[in-house]
Amino acid sequence: MCFLDLEKAYDCVPRGTLWGTLQEHGVGGLLLRAIQSLYQRSVSLVRIAGSKSDLFPVRIGLCQGCPLSPVLFINFMDRISRHSRGVECVKFGGRRISSLVFADDVVLLASSSSDLQLLLGRSTAECEVAGMRISTSKSETMVLDRERVACQLRVGREVLPQVEEFKYLGFLFTSEGRRDWEIDRRIGSASAVMRMVSRSIMVKRELSQKARLSIYWSIYVPILTYGHELWVMTERTRLRIQAVEMSFLRRVAGLSLRDRVRSSDIREGLGVELLLLRIERSQLRLFGQDASWTPPWGGVSGMSCRQETPGLTQDTLERLHLQSGPGTPWGPAGGIGGGGCGEDSLELPSGDAAPRSGAR
């Protein structure tokens, strides 16, 4: 994999090349002239400490803040992607994929370092033709392999650095292909949001249960499950997700662990299904499977946490989440977070410190 970074992408788009790209996509006539009129006689100035410079013309780049600019930039990047495409690629689900492009975040994919170098060479050439430049200091390479494999890629005379991990669109990729670090990050981020929301919003008595559920679905669940399509759902991962999920739902219901209300009863009262079921269905849809398939671990009415991992119950996981702190596997360093580790903190039952984690 090669993660490319373009220098000053928005500000360096040649407008002549952009108009030609739009014409390649069938945009012409009155519509093209209307778009061009937005960039005619465009000027700018510099303001420092209240003082303004003289106006100067701007003949290159896209307008910052214009709602049309992202669409124009996508069309421009699509031209570079199409023209640099070759036979080098990786196969995934019957598809041949040579690159991933989201705005100016580009990832080149190939099955070998030699193929990746050819693809990188064509991409570099197309960028230069289009008036763009690749930042060699911010572009990096990675080899997806359990063992460390050297991969030297060059842009001109510059050798791109090889890394063991890279965050792309908010998702952490590792050279070993491990997902547990990313799951830790997601759980940690969701736990931080839960603590912040609980202290500032959820404590308000006038806040209805419907409003609390809206916060759960619109803020908490997206943060917790971002990128879940690529997760490997081990038994421990399922338990941890259930624990942080129920920590929030108990707050929505206005309950705590001391109320001794079962998790299934809380979900039924709120009308919320098990989050793991949604994750499983989403993963199945990604790979073209039947979304109505029932997971082997039983779902809401299937095996309990005690049946899956003897001695490690759902309430135990929730208490670990609530009471653990820095320096423990369940604290921020491990991705879950909590309110501090004290003398009353719970520990894993003996024999269950490392539950079996066979990946599905």
C-alpha positions, 0 to 999 in steps of 0.5 A, spaced: 500 500 500 502 507 498 498 512 501 499 519 497 499 526 500 498 531 494 501 538 496 496 544 497 491 540 493 485 545 493 490 551 491 493 548 485 488 545 481 489 548 474 483 551 472 484 550 464 485 542 466 479 542 470 474 545 464 477 540 460 475 534 465 468 537 466 467 536 458 470 529 458 464 528 463 459 531 459 459 538 462 458 543 457 454 549 454 451 554 459 452 549 465 460 550 464 460 557 462 456 558 469 461 554 473 467 558 469 463 565 471 464 563 478 472 564 477 472 570 472 476 576 475 477 572 482 481 576 487 484 575 494 487 579 499 491 578 506 489 581 512 494 581 518 492 584 525 487 588 522 491 591 516 489 589 509 494 588 503 492 590 496 487 586 492 491 581 487 488 576 482 487 568 483 488 564 477 489 557 480 485 553 485 478 552 487 474 557 491 475 555 499 468 554 502 464 554 496 459 548 496 461 546 489 468 546 490 468 539 492 464 536 486 469 539 482 475 537 485 472 530 485 472 530 478 479 533 477 481 527 481 477 522 478 481 524 471 488 522 475 485 516 477 483 513 470 489 516 467 494 512 471 490 506 472 494 499 469 494 492 470 497 492 477 491 491 482 489 487 488 483 482 487 477 483 493 471 480 492 471 478 485 473 486 483 480 488 481 482 494 485 488 499 484 486 505 488 482 508 493 480 515 492 477 520 497 478 527 495 485 528 496 486 522 500 489 517 495 491 509 496 495 505 491 494 498 492 498 492 488 500 485 490 508 486 489 512 492 490 514 492 483 507 493 481 506 498 486 512 502 483 509 502 476 503 504 479 506 510 483 510 512 477 504 513 473 500 516 478 506 521 479 506 522 472 499 524 471 499 528 477 505 532 474 501 533 467 495 535 471 499 540 475 499 537 482 505 534 486 506 529 491 509 530 497 514 525 499 515 527 506 508 526 507 507 520 503 508 513 506 508 505 504 506 499 508 506 492 506 500 488 509 504 481 512 505 478 518 512 478 517 516 485 516 517 485 508 522 491 506 518 495 500 522 501 497 518 506 493 521 512 490 518 518 487 523 521 483 530 520 487 526 520 494 525 514 497 518 514 501 518 512 508 515 505 510 511 505 516 507 499 520 501 503 521 497 509 518 490 512 519 486 513 513 480 516 513 480 515 521 481 508 520 487 505 523 491 500 518 497 496 521 502 492 517 500 485 520 492 486 519 490 487 526 484 490 528 484 490 535 488 496 536 482 500 532 477 496 536 480 499 542 481 506 539 473 506 537 471 503 544 476 509 547 473 514 543 466 512 545 467 511 552 470 519 552 464 521 549 459 517 554 463 521 560 462 527 557 455 527 555 453 524 561 456 529 565 453 535 561 447 533 558 444 526 560 444 529 568 439 534 566 432 531 569 428 535 563 431 531 558 426 525 555 428 518 554 427 519 547 432 525 547 437 520 550 436 515 545 437 520 539 444 522 542 445 514 543 443 513 535 446 519 532 452 520 536 454 514 540 453 508 536 456 512 530 463 513 534 463 506 537 462 502 530 466 507 525 469 502 520 466 496 524 465 492 517 473 490 517 472 488 525 474 481 527 469 479 532 472 475 537 468 473 543 472 478 547 471 483 542 463 482 543 463 482 550 467 489 550 462 492 545 456 489 549 459 492 556 460 499 553 453 499 549 450 497 556 453 502 560 450 508 555 443 504 555 443 504 563 444 511 563 439 512 557 434 508 562 436 512 568 439 506 571 445 503 574 448 497 576 446 497 583 439 497 580 440 490 578 436 490 572 438 485 567 441 488 560 436 484 556 430 487 560 433 494 559 433 493 551 426 491 551 424 497 555 428 502 550 426 498 544 433 497 542 436 491 539 443 488 541 448 492 537 452 486 535 446 484 531 447 490 527 454 489 526 454 482 524 448 484 519 452 490 516 458 485 515 454 480 511 451 485 507 459 488 505 460 481 503 454 480 499 451 475 504 444 474 507 443 479 512 437 475 515 443 470 517 443 468 525 450 469 528 452 462 531 453 466 538 445 466 539 444 474 538 439 477 543 435 470 545 441 466 544 447 464 549 449 469 555 456 471 556 456 466 562 455 461 557 460 464 552 466 465 557 465 461 563 466 466 569 466 472 565 459 475 565 456 481 562 455 485 569 462 483 570 464 487 564 460 493 565 463 494 572 470 493 569 468 498 564 466 503 569 471 502 574 478 501 571 483 506 569 490 508 566 495 502 566 489 496 566 487 492 560 481 496 561 483 503 562 484 508 556 491 505 554 487 499 553 481 503 549 475 502 554 477 508 559 473 509 566 473 513 572 479 511 575 482 504 578 481 504 586 481 499 591 474 497 589 476 495 582 474 489 580 478 484 576 477 478 571 475 472 575 481 467 575 482 463 569 479 468 565 484 473 564 485 471 557 478 468 554 479 464 548 479 469 542 478 464 536 476 469 530 470 467 526 
